[in-house]
């Protein structure tokens, strides 16, 4: 999905990726800086660096997959969540078990 922000005007955020996701994409670090205006654009930016990553995080609606949680500065987020400069974004996989 194209976005209208010039790259220099986009906020840069720090993204922490879950280990299971990092292991699927050779060269993907557990922590990466990304410039994006929203969570949706952030996922596009990650997918541009590591093709297929967005499909692991989003379904076809599109929405963040049910077993994935994205937190921006500690708040659970959606694709529409706007990012601010210096924000910390954590992408977590759901845990289950007994």
N, C-alpha and C positions, 0 to 999 in steps of 0.2 A: 504494500500500500504506500503510495508516494506521500511525502510530507512536504509542506511549503516553507519550512524554516531553512534559511541558509546555514550551512554547517557551522560557521563561526558564531552564530547567534544561539546555538543550542547549548543547553546546560550539560556540563560534564558530570557524570555520576560514577560511583564505584559500584560494580556489580559483583556479588559473591555467588558463585555457581556451586551447586551440590556435587559432591564427589562422583555419584553415579552418572551424572550428565557429563562431567569433565572426562570421565574414562571412555565415553563413547566418541569423543571428538579429539583426535590427536592434535596436540599443540594448544588446546584450550587450557588456559590457566584457571586456577580456582578463584582468582580475583582479577577483574579487568575493568579498565575505565572505558566508558562509552559516552558519546554525546548524542542526546536524544531529548525530545520535548515531552514524550509520554512513554508509558510502559510499552504500548503497542510499537512505537518507533524504536524503542530499545531492543525489543525482540527482533525487529527487522534488521537492526544493526548487528546483533549477534549472529543472525542467520546469514548476513552478508559475509561475515568472517568465517563462520563454520556452517556451511550449507546443511540444512536439515534440522538445525537446532530448534528453530521456531516450531516445527511440526512435533517435536518432543514436548514442547511446553504449551501449545495451543491446539484446540480441536478445530473442526471445520465450521463452527457457528459464525465467526471465530470468537473464542473465549479461552481463558486460561484453563487448562485441563483440570478436572476435579481433583486429581491426586497431586497437583502442583499448587504451591502457594507462593505468591510474590508479595514481599513486604517492602514498602518504601518508608524509610525513617521509622521503622517499627509498626507501621500501619498496613493492614492487609489491603491489597490494591487490586484494581482491575486493569484491563487494557487501556481504559480511558484516563487513568490516573496521570496527572501532570507531574513532571519531574522538575526539581529545583537544583540550581548549581550546588555541587558538593553532597547531594543526597546519597545515602547508602541504600542499595537495593539488594535484598536477599531473596534468592530463588531457592525454595526448599521443596523437597519431596515429602509427601505425607507418610507418616509412619503408622503401622498397625501391628497388631499382634496381641498376645496375652501373656 
